[in-house]
Amino acid sequence: MRLVQPTLRIRMALLYGALVLLIGAALLLTSYMLLDRALRSLTVGTNFPEGDVTFRDKFGHPLSYNPIQMQERVRHNALTYLLNNGLLYFGIIVLIGAVGGYLLARQALLPVARITATARTLSTKTLSERIALGGPDDELRELADTFDEMLGRLDAAFNSQRRFVANASHELRTPLAVIQTELDVTLSDPQASVEDLRRMGEVLRDATNRAQRLADALLALARLQGREGQGLEVSERVDLHELIPNAVAAAEAEAVTRGISITSNGTPVTTSGDPRLLERVIGNLVENAVRYNVNGGWVRIETVSVPGPTVGKARIIVSNSGVVVAPDEVMGLFDAFRRGGRARTSQRGAGLGLSIVRAIVDAHHGSIRAEALPEGGLRVEISLPLTSAHAAAPARV
């Protein structure tokens, strides 16, 4: 077991001390060389006679020196004094530098300590905590702000996951409750007729179909989100205009029953992607437009190509009449389990259609723009990268 953990503060203190050591040694060596050179350059005066020179000290005692020897002795004494005292002060300065470096490192790393303390206290229930460092706008402030932004994204993701699980549980509980209630009521009646049993079977079939549709939608959404960043399983050249007839087939029966007209226009528009998923985009948009429309309303589908400086846009535009939607609720329609701006209040559909649309569009590197029409209804515009009709042959990955 280590007696002293080599923390960043200790390493920084040692680095500061080593730097002071190198600078001090260089200064001491430079001072020694300059002083030695200066003393060597001094010349003994020419007025002194040759031979020894006799001096008397303060007590009157005679002292005899050779001028050259005297100069050498002075030089030796000066250099010895410089080395002895210089090394002493040099050691003190290095010690002060190391201690000061440690204190400075500790002060400089206080924000890192706050980040570490915050990270240690985090859990799925405390993701709302933030560092909120403040202070000068330096690298550590940028690190703390980035960490806070990451916590915000994680908090939103966990909240979204919790809402998703809660909503999915609610949606699955509804058909199961219908099945259980219908079974209990019918089987508790000993005189139930064939018509009663047939009616029970029809109710159970509808509830089972609803649960099956919800399970399929959840599986599709999970598969799309699970492949995020991995690319599409199938990528080939697709004409969006040719997908419209099959995409609207599922909604035609309800549209005819409610007197809703579905029209399409535009020119062939080509993009690259999975034709099954892109057909589902159009189909989900049309089903949503019919389901939340008014009786006798309308749905229009358009395909438009928009040239660009580098890559153009292939656009699908689905517009529909309907009730007035508040502008601030429009983008919330693409959240899971949202229906007409309301969460889990309608019994028609699972509220996952537009969520799947957004996941598919994201997988195709496209974008979605939706706006509420002033007279009521919605206009949804899907933009995908435009591909030339003479592009390379289809590819599967």
C-alpha positions as CSV (number, residue, x, y, z in Angstrom):
1,M,0.0,0.0,0.0
2,R,1.3,3.4,-1.0
3,L,2.0,5.8,1.9
4,V,1.4,8.9,-0.3
5,Q,-1.0,8.9,-3.1
6,P,0.5,10.7,-6.1
7,T,-2.3,13.2,-6.5
8,L,-2.4,15.8,-9.2
9,R,-1.7,18.5,-6.5
10,I,1.5,16.7,-5.3
11,R,2.6,16.2,-8.9
12,M,2.0,19.9,-9.7
13,A,3.9,20.9,-6.5
14,L,6.8,18.7,-7.5
15,L,6.8,20.2,-11.0
16,Y,6.8,23.7,-9.6
17,G,9.6,22.8,-7.2
18,A,11.6,21.2,-10.0
19,L,11.2,24.3,-12.1
20,V,12.3,26.6,-9.2
21,L,15.3,24.2,-8.7
22,L,16.4,24.4,-12.3
23,I,16.0,28.2,-12.4
24,G,17.8,28.6,-9.1
25,A,20.6,26.3,-10.1
26,A,21.0,28.2,-13.3
27,L,21.1,31.5,-11.5
28,L,23.6,30.3,-8.9
29,L,25.9,28.8,-11.6
30,T,25.6,32.0,-13.6
31,S,26.4,34.2,-10.6
32,Y,29.4,32.0,-9.7
33,M,30.8,32.2,-13.2
34,L,30.3,36.0,-13.5
35,L,31.8,36.7,-10.1
36,D,34.8,34.4,-10.9
37,R,35.4,36.1,-14.2
38,A,35.1,39.6,-12.6
39,L,37.6,38.8,-9.9
40,R,40.0,37.2,-12.4
41,S,39.9,40.3,-14.5
42,L,41.1,42.5,-11.6
43,T,44.8,43.4,-11.9
44,V,47.1,44.3,-9.0
45,G,48.3,47.9,-9.1
46,T,51.7,48.6,-10.7
47,N,52.8,50.9,-7.8
48,F,53.4,47.9,-5.6
49,P,57.1,46.8,-5.5
50,E,58.1,43.3,-6.5
51,G,58.0,40.7,-3.8
52,D,55.8,40.6,-0.7
53,V,54.0,43.5,0.7
54,T,53.8,44.1,4.4
55,F,50.7,45.3,6.1
56,R,49.8,45.8,9.8
57,D,46.5,44.8,11.2
58,K,44.6,46.8,13.8
59,F,46.7,45.4,16.6
60,G,50.0,46.5,14.9
61,H,51.0,43.0,13.9
62,P,52.9,42.8,10.6
63,L,51.2,40.8,7.8
64,S,53.1,40.0,4.6
65,Y,51.3,39.1,1.4
66,N,52.3,38.5,-2.1
67,P,50.0,40.7,-4.3
68,I,49.1,37.8,-6.6
69,Q,48.5,35.4,-3.7
70,M,46.4,38.1,-2.1
71,Q,44.2,38.5,-5.2
72,E,43.8,34.7,-5.4
73,R,42.8,34.5,-1.8
74,V,40.2,37.3,-2.1
75,R,38.7,35.5,-5.2
76,H,38.6,32.1,-3.3
77,N,37.0,33.7,-0.2
78,A,34.4,35.5,-2.3
79,L,33.5,32.4,-4.3
80,T,33.3,30.2,-1.2
81,Y,31.0,32.7,0.5
82,L,28.8,32.8,-2.6
83,L,28.5,29.0,-2.7
84,N,28.0,28.5,1.0
85,N,25.3,31.2,1.4
86,G,23.9,30.7,-2.1
87,L,23.2,27.0,-1.5
88,L,21.5,27.8,1.8
89,Y,19.2,30.4,0.3
90,F,18.8,28.3,-2.8
91,G,17.4,25.4,-0.7
92,I,15.1,27.7,1.2
93,I,13.8,29.2,-2.1
94,V,13.2,25.7,-3.5
95,L,11.3,24.6,-0.4
96,I,9.2,27.8,-0.6
97,G,8.6,27.2,-4.3
98,A,7.4,23.6,-3.7
99,V,5.1,24.6,-0.8
100,G,3.8,27.6,-2.7
101,G,3.3,25.4,-5.8
102,Y,1.2,22.9,-3.7
103,L,-0.9,25.7,-2.3
104,L,-1.4,27.2,-5.7
105,A,-2.3,23.9,-7.2
106,R,-4.8,23.2,-4.5
107,Q,-6.4,26.6,-5.1
108,A,-6.4,26.1,-8.8
109,L,-7.9,22.6,-8.6
110,L,-10.8,23.6,-6.3
111,P,-13.2,23.6,-9.2
112,V,-12.1,20.1,-10.1
113,A,-12.8,19.1,-6.5
114,R,-16.3,20.5,-6.8
115,I,-16.9,18.6,-10.1
116,T,-15.6,15.4,-8.4
117,A,-17.8,15.9,-5.3
118,T,-20.9,16.6,-7.5
119,A,-20.2,13.5,-9.6
120,R,-19.9,11.3,-6.5
121,T,-23.3,12.5,-5.2
122,L,-25.1,11.9,-8.5
123,S,-27.7,9.3,-9.1
124,T,-30.8,8.9,-11.2
125,K,-32.7,10.9,-8.5
126,T,-30.2,13.7,-8.1
127,L,-29.4,14.6,-11.7
128,S,-31.0,18.0,-11.1
129,E,-27.9,19.1,-9.2
130,R,-25.5,21.4,-10.9
131,I,-21.9,22.7,-10.2
132,A,-22.7,26.3,-11.1
133,L,-19.0,27.2,-10.8
134,G,-19.0,30.9,-11.7
135,G,-15.8,32.9,-11.5
136,P,-13.6,33.8,-14.4
137,D,-14.4,32.5,-17.9
138,D,-11.4,30.1,-18.1
139,E,-10.8,26.5,-19.0
140,L,-12.1,25.1,-15.7
141,R,-15.2,27.3,-16.0
142,E,-15.7,25.8,-19.5
143,L,-15.3,22.3,-18.1
144,A,-17.8,22.9,-15.3
145,D,-20.3,24.4,-17.7
146,T,-19.9,21.5,-20.1
147,F,-20.5,19.1,-17.2
148,D,-23.6,21.0,-16.2
149,E,-24.9,20.8,-19.8
150,M,-24.2,17.0,-19.8
151,L,-26.1,16.7,-16.5
152,G,-29.0,18.6,-18.1
153,R,-29.1,16.2,-21.1
154,L,-28.9,13.2,-18.8
155,D,-31.7,14.5,-16.6
156,A,-33.9,15.1,-19.6
157,A,-33.1,11.7,-21.0
158,F,-33.9,9.9,-17.7
159,N,-37.1,11.9,-17.3
160,S,-38.1,11.0,-20.8
161,Q,-37.4,7.4,-20.2
162,R,-39.4,7.4,-17.0
163,R,-42.4,9.0,-18.8
164,F,-42.0,6.6,-21.7
165,V,-42.1,3.6,-19.3
166,A,-45.1,5.0,-17.4
167,N,-47.0,5.8,-20.6
168,A,-46.2,2.4,-22.1
169,S,-47.4,0.7,-19.0
170,H,-50.6,2.7,-19.0
171,E,-51.2,1.9,-22.7
172,L,-50.6,-1.8,-22.2
173,R,-52.8,-1.9,-19.1
174,T,-55.8,-0.5,-20.9
175,P,-56.4,-3.4,-23.4
176,L,-55.5,-5.9,-20.7
177,A,-58.1,-4.3,-18.4
178,V,-60.7,-4.4,-21.2
179,I,-59.9,-8.1,-21.7
180,Q,-60.1,-8.9,-18.0
181,T,-63.3,-7.0,-17.5
182,E,-65.0,-8.5,-20.5
183,L,-64.0,-12.0,-19.5
184,D,-65.2,-11.5,-15.9
185,V,-68.6,-10.1,-16.9
186,T,-69.3,-12.7,-19.6
187,L,-68.1,-15.7,-17.7
188,S,-69.9,-14.7,-14.5
189,D,-73.2,-15.0,-16.4
190,P,-74.3,-18.6,-16.4
191,Q,-77.0,-17.9,-19.0
192,A,-74.6,-16.2,-21.5
193,S,-75.9,-16.7,-25.0
194,V,-73.9,-17.4,-28.1
195,E,-74.4,-13.8,-29.1
196,D,-72.9,-12.7,-25.8
197,L,-69.9,-14.9,-26.3
198,R,-69.5,-13.6,-29.9
199,R,-69.7,-10.0,-28.7
200,M,-67.0,-10.9,-26.0
201,G,-64.8,-12.4,-28.7
202,E,-65.1,-9.3,-30.8
203,V,-64.1,-7.1,-27.9
204,L,-61.2,-9.3,-27.0
205,R,-60.1,-9.3,-30.7
206,D,-60.1,-5.5,-30.8
207,A,-58.2,-5.2,-27.5
208,T,-55.7,-7.8,-28.6
209,N,-55.2,-6.0,-31.9
210,R,-54.6,-2.7,-30.1
211,A,-52.1,-4.4,-27.8
212,Q,-50.4,-5.9,-30.8
213,R,-50.2,-2.6,-32.6
214,L,-48.7,-1.0,-29.5
215,A,-46.1,-3.7,-29.1
216,D,-45.1,-3.4,-32.8
217,A,-44.8,0.3,-32.5
218,L,-42.7,0.0,-29.3
219,L,-40.5,-2.6,-31.0
220,A,-40.0,-0.4,-34.1
221,L,-39.2,2.7,-32.0
222,A,-36.7,0.7,-29.9
223,R,-35.0,-0.8,-33.0
224,L,-34.6,2.7,-34.6
225,Q,-33.3,4.2,-31.4
226,G,-31.0,1.3,-30.8
227,R,-29.3,1.7,-34.2
228,E,-28.7,5.4,-33.6
229,G,-25.3,6.3,-35.1
230,Q,-24.9,2.9,-36.7
231,G,-26.5,3.7,-40.1
232,L,-29.4,2.0,-41.9
233,E,-29.7,-1.7,-42.5
234,V,-30.9,-1.0,-46.0
235,S,-29.9,2.0,-48.1
236,E,-31.0,2.3,-51.7
237,R,-32.3,4.9,-54.1
238,V,-36.0,5.6,-53.4
239,D,-38.6,7.7,-55.3
240,L,-40.7,9.2,-52.5
241,H,-43.6,10.0,-54.9
242,E,-44.0,6.3,-55.8
243,L,-44.4,5.4,-52.1
244,I,-47.5,7.5,-51.6
245,P,-50.2,5.0,-52.9
246,N,-49.1,2.2,-50.7
247,A,-48.5,4.5,-47.7
248,V,-52.1,6.0,-47.8
249,A,-53.8,2.6,-48.3
250,A,-54.1,1.9,-44.6
251,A,-55.9,5.2,-43.9
252,E,-58.3,5.2,-46.9
253,A,-61.0,3.2,-45.2
254,E,-61.4,5.6,-42.3
255,A,-61.1,8.6,-44.6
256,V,-64.0,7.3,-46.8
257,T,-66.1,6.6,-43.7
258,R,-65.6,10.2,-42.4
259,G,-65.8,11.9,-45.8
260,I,-62.1,13.0,-45.7
261,S,-60.5,13.6,-49.1
262,I,-56.9,12.6,-49.7
263,T,-55.0,14.1,-52.6
264,S,-51.4,14.0,-53.7
265,N,-49.4,15.9,-56.3
266,G,-45.8,16.7,-57.1
267,T,-43.0,15.2,-59.2
268,P,-40.7,12.3,-58.7
269,V,-38.2,13.1,-55.9
270,T,-35.3,10.7,-55.2
271,T,-33.5,10.1,-51.9
272,S,-31.4,7.3,-50.4
273,G,-32.6,5.2,-47.6
274,D,-34.8,2.2,-46.6
275,P,-38.0,2.2,-48.7
276,R,-40.0,0.4,-46.0
277,L,-39.2,2.9,-43.4
278,L,-39.8,5.9,-45.7
279,E,-43.1,4.4,-46.7
280,R,-43.9,4.2,-43.0
281,V,-43.1,7.9,-42.6
282,I,-45.7,8.9,-45.2
283,G,-48.2,6.3,-43.9
284,N,-47.9,7.5,-40.3
285,L,-48.3,11.1,-41.3
286,V,-51.4,10.4,-43.4
287,E,-52.9,8.2,-40.6
288,N,-52.3,10.9,-38.1
289,A,-53.8,13.6,-40.5
290,V,-56.9,11.5,-41.0
291,R,-57.3,10.4,-37.3
292,Y,-57.2,14.0,-35.9
293,N,-59.1,15.5,-38.7
294,V,-62.7,16.7,-38.8
295,N,-65.5,15.0,-40.7
296,G,-65.6,16.1,-44.3
297,G,-62.0,17.5,-44.0
298,W,-59.0,17.1,-46.4
299,V,-55.5,15.8,-46.5
300,R,-52.9,16.9,-49.1
301,I,-49.5,15.1,-49.8
302,E,-46.8,16.9,-51.8
303,T,-43.4,15.9,-52.9
304,V,-40.9,18.7,-53.8
305,S,-37.3,18.8,-54.8
306,V,-35.3,21.9,-53.6
307,P,-31.9,22.4,-55.2
308,G,-29.0,23.4,-53.0
309,P,-25.4,24.6,-53.3
310,T,-24.0,21.2,-52.5
311,V,-26.8,18.7,-51.6
312,G,-30.4,19.5,-52.4
313,K,-33.5,18.6,-50.4
314,A,-36.2,16.0,-51.1
315,R,-39.3,17.2,-49.3
316,I,-42.5,15.4,-48.3
317,I,-45.3,17.8,-47.2
318,V,-48.4,16.5,-45.5
319,S,-51.1,19.1,-44.7
320,N,-54.5,18.5,-43.2
321,S,-57.6,20.3,-41.9
322,G,-58.7,19.8,-38.3
323,V,-59.0,21.5,-35.0
324,V,-56.9,24.5,-34.1
325,V,-53.5,23.5,-32.5
326,A,-51.6,25.9,-30.3
327,P,-48.2,26.8,-31.9
328,D,-46.3,26.0,-28.7
329,E,-47.8,22.4,-28.7
330,V,-46.8,21.6,-32.3
331,M,-43.3,20.1,-31.7
332,G,-44.6,18.2,-28.6
333,L,-46.8,16.1,-31.0
334,F,-43.6,14.3,-31.9
335,D,-43.0,13.1,-28.4
336,A,-44.0,9.5,-27.5
337,F,-47.6,9.0,-26.3
338,R,-48.8,12.5,-27.4
339,R,-52.1,12.8,-29.2
340,G,-53.3,16.0,-30.6
341,G,-51.2,17.9,-28.0
342,R,-52.6,15.8,-25.1
343,A,-50.8,13.0,-23.3
344,R,-52.7,9.7,-23.2
345,T,-56.2,11.2,-23.3
346,S,-57.5,9.6,-26.5
347,Q,-58.3,5.9,-26.9
348,R,-57.5,5.9,-30.6
349,G,-53.9,5.0,-31.4
350,A,-50.9,4.6,-29.2
351,G,-49.5,8.1,-29.7
352,L,-46.3,6.7,-31.2
353,G,-46.8,7.4,-34.9
354,L,-45.1,10.8,-35.0
355,S,-42.4,9.6,-32.6
356,I,-41.6,6.8,-35.1
357,V,-41.6,9.4,-37.9
358,R,-39.0,11.5,-36.1
359,A,-36.8,8.5,-35.4
360,I,-36.9,7.4,-39.0
361,V,-36.2,10.9,-40.3
362,D,-33.2,11.2,-37.9
363,A,-31.9,7.8,-39.1
364,H,-32.0,9.2,-42.7
365,H,-30.2,12.4,-41.7
366,G,-33.2,14.5,-42.4
367,S,-35.2,17.1,-40.5
368,I,-38.8,17.8,-39.6
369,R,-40.6,21.1,-39.5
370,A,-44.3,21.3,-38.3
371,E,-46.6,24.3,-38.1
372,A,-50.2,24.8,-37.0
373,L,-52.4,26.2,-39.8
374,P,-54.4,29.3,-38.7
375,E,-57.7,27.8,-39.9
376,G,-57.0,24.6,-38.0
377,G,-55.0,21.5,-38.8
378,L,-51.3,20.9,-39.3
379,R,-48.6,21.1,-41.9
380,V,-45.7,18.7,-41.6
381,E,-42.6,19.1,-43.8
382,I,-40.0,16.3,-44.0
383,S,-36.6,17.2,-45.6
384,L,-34.2,14.5,-46.7
385,P,-31.0,14.6,-48.7
386,L,-31.8,14.8,-52.4
387,T,-30.2,12.0,-54.6
388,S,-29.7,12.2,-58.3
389,A,-31.8,9.9,-60.4
390,H,-28.6,8.7,-62.1
391,A,-26.9,7.8,-58.8
392,A,-25.1,4.5,-58.2
393,A,-27.0,1.2,-57.9
394,P,-28.8,0.4,-54.7
395,A,-26.6,-0.7,-51.8
396,R,-27.3,-2.8,-48.8
397,V,-25.4,-2.4,-45.6
